[in-house]
Amino acid sequence: MNADWTRNPLEVAALAVSGAYMSRLSELPELTLGVVVRTRGADRRSRWGRMANKHAGAQAMREELGSLSSFVVVHFVTELAALPRPFSVVYRDDG
């Protein structure tokens, strides 16, 4: 998403898993993905074409991540501290 979706005004700053994934349950009822988003920097935007608005950008991300599996639940936040605990960061873009 960060590299290819240059017309999306948002990008993923970090991705974390939480909820039942962090428990010792033998079956996983859902996989909660916490997506930390930020506004895409001007240097990472498409030079041509029209940018989507933030709502449309977030919806596109939600649909893409939700399509990974029927039990994926996506939560958007703007900082890691807003994620439900416990969580584990699986991706971080410090760029």
MDAnalysis code that builds the backbone (N, CA, C; Angstrom):
import MDAnalysis as mda
import numpy as np

u = mda.Universe.empty(285, n_residues=95, atom_resindex=np.repeat(np.arange(95), 3), trajectory=True)
u.add_TopologyAttr("name", ["N", "CA", "C"] * 95)
u.add_TopologyAttr("resid", np.arange(1, 96))
u.add_TopologyAttr("resname", ["MET", "ASN", "ALA", "ASP", "TRP", "THR", "ARG", "ASN", "PRO", "LEU", "GLU", "VAL", "ALA", "ALA", "LEU", "ALA", "VAL", "SER", "GLY", "ALA", "TYR", "MET", "SER", "ARG", "LEU", "SER", "GLU", "LEU", "PRO", "GLU", "LEU", "THR", "LEU", "GLY", "VAL", "VAL", "VAL", "ARG", "THR", "ARG", "GLY", "ALA", "ASP", "ARG", "ARG", "SER", "ARG", "TRP", "GLY", "ARG", "MET", "ALA", "ASN", "LYS", "HIS", "ALA", "GLY", "ALA", "GLN", "ALA", "MET", "ARG", "GLU", "GLU", "LEU", "GLY", "SER", "LEU", "SER", "SER", "PHE", "VAL", "VAL", "VAL", "HIS", "PHE", "VAL", "THR", "GLU", "LEU", "ALA", "ALA", "LEU", "PRO", "ARG", "PRO", "PHE", "SER", "VAL", "VAL", "TYR", "ARG", "ASP", "ASP", "GLY"])
u.atoms.positions = np.array([
    [0.810, -1.182, 0.000],
    [0.000, 0.000, 0.000],
    [0.863, 1.260, 0.000],
    [1.868, 1.287, 0.842],
    [2.682, 2.493, 0.920],
    [3.422, 2.767, -0.382],
    [3.922, 1.739, -1.008],
    [4.709, 1.926, -2.223],
    [3.844, 2.100, -3.465],
    [2.753, 1.357, -3.566],
    [1.980, 1.330, -4.806],
    [0.764, 2.240, -4.831],
    [0.202, 2.561, -3.699],
    [-1.032, 3.347, -3.658],
    [-0.725, 4.830, -3.489],
    [-0.012, 5.412, -4.425],
    [0.453, 6.795, -4.302],
    [-0.665, 7.826, -4.444],
    [-1.845, 7.404, -4.858],
    [-2.977, 8.338, -4.927],
    [-3.818, 8.302, -3.655],
    [-3.440, 7.450, -2.712],
    [-4.126, 7.388, -1.417],
    [-3.436, 8.402, -0.501],
    [-4.189, 9.334, 0.100],
    [-3.560, 10.348, 0.955],
    [-3.036, 9.795, 2.279],
    [-3.376, 8.553, 2.590],
    [-2.924, 7.917, 3.835],
    [-1.915, 6.827, 3.533],
    [-1.066, 6.571, 4.495],
    [-0.163, 5.436, 4.397],
    [-0.053, 4.777, 5.759],
    [0.412, 3.536, 5.761],
    [0.514, 2.749, 6.983],
    [1.836, 3.087, 7.671],
    [1.736, 3.581, 8.906],
    [2.925, 3.867, 9.703],
    [3.338, 2.629, 10.492],
    [2.328, 1.844, 10.936],
    [2.604, 0.616, 11.688],
    [1.397, -0.305, 11.595],
    [1.652, -1.581, 11.771],
    [0.606, -2.603, 11.753],
    [0.839, -3.502, 12.963],
    [-0.228, -3.732, 13.730],
    [-0.106, -4.549, 14.941],
    [-1.247, -5.555, 15.004],
    [-1.017, -6.660, 15.663],
    [-2.061, -7.655, 15.919],
    [-2.388, -7.609, 17.406],
    [-3.673, -7.851, 17.708],
    [-4.094, -7.848, 19.109],
    [-5.326, -8.728, 19.256],
    [-5.882, -8.734, 20.450],
    [-7.089, -9.518, 20.694],
    [-6.776, -10.982, 20.922],
    [-7.640, -11.861, 20.430],
    [-7.521, -13.303, 20.655],
    [-6.192, -13.864, 20.149],
    [-5.597, -13.240, 19.156],
    [-4.306, -13.687, 18.630],
    [-3.247, -13.717, 19.736],
    [-3.388, -12.815, 20.697],
    [-2.406, -12.711, 21.772],
    [-2.735, -13.632, 22.952],
    [-3.773, -14.440, 22.845],
    [-4.151, -15.335, 23.935],
    [-3.613, -16.741, 23.676],
    [-3.958, -17.661, 24.545],
    [-3.542, -19.053, 24.391],
    [-4.687, -19.924, 23.885],
    [-5.714, -19.304, 23.294],
    [-6.839, -20.062, 22.762],
    [-6.370, -20.966, 21.624],
    [-6.936, -22.156, 21.550],
    [-6.537, -23.089, 20.491],
    [-7.164, -22.727, 19.151],
    [-8.302, -22.028, 19.181],
    [-8.938, -21.582, 17.945],
    [-9.006, -20.065, 17.931],
    [-8.809, -19.499, 16.789],
    [-8.763, -18.051, 16.635],
    [-10.113, -17.547, 16.110],
    [-10.931, -16.891, 16.964],
    [-12.238, -16.421, 16.513],
    [-12.136, -15.221, 15.575],
    [-11.090, -14.425, 15.731],
    [-10.870, -13.281, 14.853],
    [-9.414, -12.849, 14.954],
    [-8.964, -12.132, 13.949],
    [-7.626, -11.553, 13.953],
    [-7.800, -10.043, 13.876],
    [-7.477, -9.367, 14.955],
    [-7.630, -7.921, 15.006],
    [-6.340, -7.264, 14.538],
    [-6.446, -6.498, 13.459],
    [-5.309, -5.747, 12.932],
    [-5.480, -4.291, 13.326],
    [-4.523, -3.770, 14.036],
    [-4.496, -2.346, 14.365],
    [-3.616, -1.659, 13.347],
    [-4.189, -0.745, 12.591],
    [-3.453, -0.059, 11.537],
    [-3.232, 1.389, 11.967],
    [-1.974, 1.756, 12.173],
    [-1.635, 3.131, 12.502],
    [-1.414, 3.850, 11.176],
    [-2.236, 4.854, 10.907],
    [-2.143, 5.576, 9.639],
    [-1.594, 6.980, 9.866],
    [-1.024, 7.524, 8.816],
    [-0.555, 8.912, 8.815],
    [-0.786, 9.476, 7.418],
    [-0.738, 10.782, 7.321],
    [-0.895, 11.435, 6.034],
    [0.358, 11.187, 5.204],
    [0.148, 10.836, 3.959],
    [1.269, 10.566, 3.051],
    [2.043, 11.861, 2.805],
    [3.346, 11.791, 2.912],
    [4.197, 12.955, 2.662],
    [4.162, 13.360, 1.195],
    [4.380, 14.622, 0.926],
    [4.328, 15.150, -0.440],
    [5.319, 14.438, -1.360],
    [6.467, 14.033, -0.832],
    [7.465, 13.349, -1.647],
    [7.067, 11.918, -1.990],
    [6.046, 11.373, -1.335],
    [5.601, 9.994, -1.585],
    [4.275, 9.947, -2.328],
    [3.788, 11.099, -2.795],
    [2.517, 11.164, -3.515],
    [2.752, 11.065, -5.022],
    [1.705, 10.642, -5.706],
    [1.757, 10.590, -7.161],
    [1.847, 12.005, -7.719],
    [2.688, 12.190, -8.701],
    [2.805, 13.511, -9.318],
    [1.680, 13.764, -10.314],
    [1.083, 12.699, -10.795],
    [-0.006, 12.819, -11.761],
    [-1.239, 12.141, -11.214],
    [-2.372, 12.621, -11.649],
    [-3.629, 12.015, -11.227],
    [-4.167, 12.671, -9.973],
    [-5.394, 12.378, -9.701],
    [-6.092, 12.992, -8.584],
    [-5.962, 12.129, -7.319],
    [-5.724, 12.784, -6.190],
    [-5.649, 12.088, -4.909],
    [-7.059, 11.808, -4.401],
    [-7.237, 10.679, -3.771],
    [-8.502, 10.359, -3.104],
    [-8.578, 11.188, -1.817],
    [-9.781, 11.305, -1.240],
    [-9.868, 11.973, 0.059],
    [-9.523, 10.952, 1.147],
    [-9.351, 11.422, 2.379],
    [-8.917, 10.534, 3.467],
    [-9.930, 9.437, 3.757],
    [-11.212, 9.770, 3.709],
    [-12.240, 8.756, 3.977],
    [-12.174, 7.638, 2.931],
    [-12.083, 8.013, 1.660],
    [-12.000, 7.012, 0.594],
    [-10.705, 6.210, 0.701],
    [-9.622, 6.868, 1.081],
    [-8.350, 6.171, 1.254],
    [-8.403, 5.151, 2.371],
    [-9.018, 5.534, 3.504],
    [-9.160, 4.611, 4.633],
    [-10.063, 3.444, 4.265],
    [-11.144, 3.716, 3.533],
    [-12.066, 2.646, 3.127],
    [-11.369, 1.652, 2.201],
    [-10.552, 2.145, 1.287],
    [-9.815, 1.258, 0.378],
    [-8.854, 0.364, 1.167],
    [-8.188, 0.940, 2.153],
    [-7.281, 0.152, 2.996],
    [-8.056, -0.899, 3.784],
    [-9.180, -0.496, 4.365],
    [-10.005, -1.419, 5.157],
    [-10.457, -2.604, 4.301],
    [-10.905, -2.323, 3.083],
    [-11.364, -3.390, 2.189],
    [-10.223, -4.324, 1.808],
    [-9.072, -3.761, 1.505],
    [-7.920, -4.581, 1.111],
    [-7.468, -5.486, 2.261],
    [-7.329, -4.923, 3.444],
    [-6.897, -5.727, 4.591],
    [-7.980, -6.715, 5.011],
    [-9.229, -6.317, 4.950],
    [-10.330, -7.209, 5.306],
    [-10.474, -8.370, 4.347],
    [-10.021, -8.186, 3.113],
    [-10.128, -9.258, 2.126],
    [-9.110, -10.378, 2.360],
    [-8.184, -10.183, 3.288],
    [-7.204, -11.219, 3.590],
    [-7.863, -12.470, 4.149],
    [-8.927, -12.278, 4.947],
    [-9.630, -13.404, 5.550],
    [-10.966, -12.925, 6.106],
    [-11.904, -13.850, 6.216],
    [-13.226, -13.499, 6.740],
    [-13.186, -13.188, 8.232],
    [-12.129, -13.577, 8.940],
    [-12.070, -13.302, 10.368],
    [-11.142, -12.146, 10.734],
    [-10.692, -11.360, 9.742],
    [-9.869, -10.186, 10.012],
    [-10.769, -9.008, 10.376],
    [-10.438, -8.352, 11.482],
    [-11.123, -7.142, 11.929],
    [-10.086, -6.024, 11.914],
    [-10.395, -4.928, 11.224],
    [-9.436, -3.840, 11.039],
    [-9.842, -2.637, 11.886],
    [-8.884, -2.106, 12.650],
    [-9.095, -0.892, 13.449],
    [-8.038, 0.123, 13.055],
    [-8.473, 1.342, 12.715],
    [-7.545, 2.413, 12.374],
    [-7.334, 3.327, 13.573],
    [-6.085, 3.697, 13.803],
    [-5.716, 4.657, 14.844],
    [-4.609, 5.543, 14.280],
    [-4.300, 6.613, 14.982],
    [-3.239, 7.501, 14.522],
    [-1.966, 7.392, 15.356],
    [-2.022, 6.586, 16.425],
    [-0.813, 6.348, 17.218],
    [-0.904, 4.986, 17.893],
    [0.239, 4.362, 18.107],
    [0.287, 3.026, 18.710],
    [-0.370, 2.992, 20.083],
    [-0.248, 4.044, 20.854],
    [-0.799, 4.072, 22.211],
    [-2.316, 3.905, 22.222],
    [-2.988, 4.151, 21.111],
    [-4.442, 4.041, 21.043],
    [-4.912, 2.609, 20.776],
    [-4.008, 1.694, 20.518],
    [-4.388, 0.304, 20.254],
    [-4.722, -0.422, 21.546],
    [-5.683, -1.377, 21.486],
    [-5.989, -2.161, 22.686],
    [-4.806, -3.062, 23.045],
    [-4.554, -3.176, 24.324],
    [-3.442, -4.002, 24.797],
    [-3.935, -5.384, 25.179],
    [-3.167, -6.403, 25.074],
    [-1.813, -6.417, 24.532],
    [-1.850, -6.431, 23.007],
    [-0.786, -5.948, 22.417],
    [-0.637, -6.001, 20.973],
    [0.821, -6.243, 20.629],
    [1.043, -6.663, 19.404],
    [2.392, -6.912, 18.925],
    [2.558, -6.225, 17.578],
    [3.547, -5.363, 17.462],
    [3.802, -4.638, 16.210],
    [4.493, -5.593, 15.239],
    [3.887, -5.769, 14.065],
    [4.448, -6.674, 13.064],
    [5.062, -5.923, 11.882],
    [4.772, -4.616, 11.798],
    [5.333, -3.787, 10.733],
    [5.406, -2.362, 11.229],
    [6.530, -1.694, 10.936],
    [6.675, -0.287, 11.274],
    [7.464, 0.390, 10.158],
    [6.937, 1.493, 9.655],
    [7.623, 2.290, 8.638],
    [8.071, 3.578, 9.293],
    [9.347, 3.685, 9.554],
    [9.869, 4.868, 10.220],
    [10.206, 5.977, 9.231],
    [9.852, 5.764, 7.962],
    [10.191, 6.749, 6.915],
    [9.341, 7.888, 6.846],
])
